[in-house]
Structure formats: C-alpha cells, structure tokens
Amino acid sequence: MPNHQGSLDLVFHALADPTRRGIVERLVRGPASVSELARPLEMSLPAVLQHLQVLESSGLVISEKAGRVRTCRVEPTALRAAESWLGAQRTGWERRLDRLDDILAHRSGDPAAEGDDRA
C-alpha cells in the first residue's frame, strides 16, 4: 500500500496548484498540444512545461511527441484513485457526523430523532 499512498501524494501535490488544475480541467475535455495549453496562461512556455512535468510525474497527464508537436492527454486512472480516496474519506466523515447527530438528538430528548412517531 505505500506505493499507492505515494502516488496519491504526487496526485494531490500536482492538483494543489491552480494552474495545474486548470490544465487538467482543459485536458478532461480532450487532448491538446503544449502550445494550446500554454496559450491562455500568462506565463512563459518553459513555466508551462514545468507544470506539465509535475502533472506527468504524478501520472495525471501523459504526453506523446509526433514530429515537433507534443500532445498531452489526461490519464483517468490517477484521477479515479484520487476520487476513490476522497469518496472513502467523505463516507467516513458522514458516518461520524450521523453518529454525532444521533448523540446530540438523544441528549436533547428529541423524540423525532429517537424514532418516536408522536413528534
């Protein structure tokens, strides 16, 4: 499992930056060349390439070079792993909050929360 955790660390590190999140959002719509990805960004091409390198290292993005054009595409497996982890965390927190709600309702003597039909 340490390898899985390490890859999640890389994914969340990559997604921590708003520029990289924007690149991923763009690539979710379909593959794009590096120049297409760089066009709307207010930074140099080398800076965009550094962001892409972080995204590739995390496994979120794959790029292929054909001639002089490097095309990038999103790798859904890495996104699914992050989504799965977040979903598990959400489920755990929802259970804890439901238990807290039950405890608080029981303490307040709320008959509706205890399943009493008279409420």
N, C-alpha and C positions, 0 to 999 in steps of 0.2 A: 504493500500500500504506500510506502514512502515515495515511490516513483510517481504514483497517481497524485499524491499531495504536492509534490514538487512541480508537476505540470500545471496543477491548479494555481499554485503560487505564480507561475510565469504568466498564466492567462489573466489573473486578476491584476498583476503588475502592468501588463500590457494595456488592459482596459482602464487603468487608473488615470490615464492621460486623455483629456478631451479630444485632442487631435487624432489619437489612435482610435478612439471610439467612433469618431466621425468617419474615419477611413473604413472601419469595419461596417458601419451603417451603410456607407456607399457600396461596399462590396457585397453586401447581402442582396442588393438589387441585381447584381451580376458582375462578371469580371470587368476589369478596367486596366488600362495601361498606367504606368507610373506617371506619365505626363498628364493623363486625365485626372488622376488622383491629386496631383500637385496643383493643378490649375486653380481651384477655388481657395487654396490655402495661401495665407500671407506669410510664406517662408521660402527659403531657398530650396532648390532641388536636393542638395546634399542633406538638408534637415529632414525633408520628406523621406529620403532613403534611410535615414537613421530610424525614423519611426517605423518604416516598413520592416527594417531588420529586427526590431523588437517584436513586431507582430509575427514575423516568420519564426523567430526563436521560440515564441510561445506556442506555436502550432496553429494560431488563429488564421494565418494567411499563408498561401502557397503562391510562389511566383514561377513563371516559366519565361524563358527568353527565346524569341523567334526572330532571328536577324538582329536588328537594332532595337526591337521593341520588347520590353519586359511587361508581361501581363500578370496581374495579381487576381487571385480569387480567394474567397473565404473558405475555410476548412470547417464544415459544420460539426465535426466530431468534437473539436475543442470547445465550441460554443455549447454543445449538448452536455459536456462534462460539467461546465460551469453552471448551466441551468439546473442540472440534476443536483449538484451540491446545494445551490441556493434553495431549491424546492425542498430538500430534506431539512434545511435549517428553518425554513418557513413552517413546515409541518410541525417540527418540534416546538417552535415558539407558539404556534396556535394551540397546541395541546396544553402547554404551560399556562397560557392566558385563559383557556377554558377552565382549567382546574382552579386558577385564581378566582375567576368569576364565580364558580361554584362555592368556593370557600367564603368569599365575601357575601354572597347571597345567603348562605347558611347562617353566617354571623348576624346578618341584619334581620333574619327571621322572615325573609320574603317568601310567602307561601307559593307564589308562582314559580320561583326558581327551584323550589323543592318538589315540584310536580303536583301540588295541591290544586285541584280543579275549582276550588272556591274563589280563586283570585279573579 
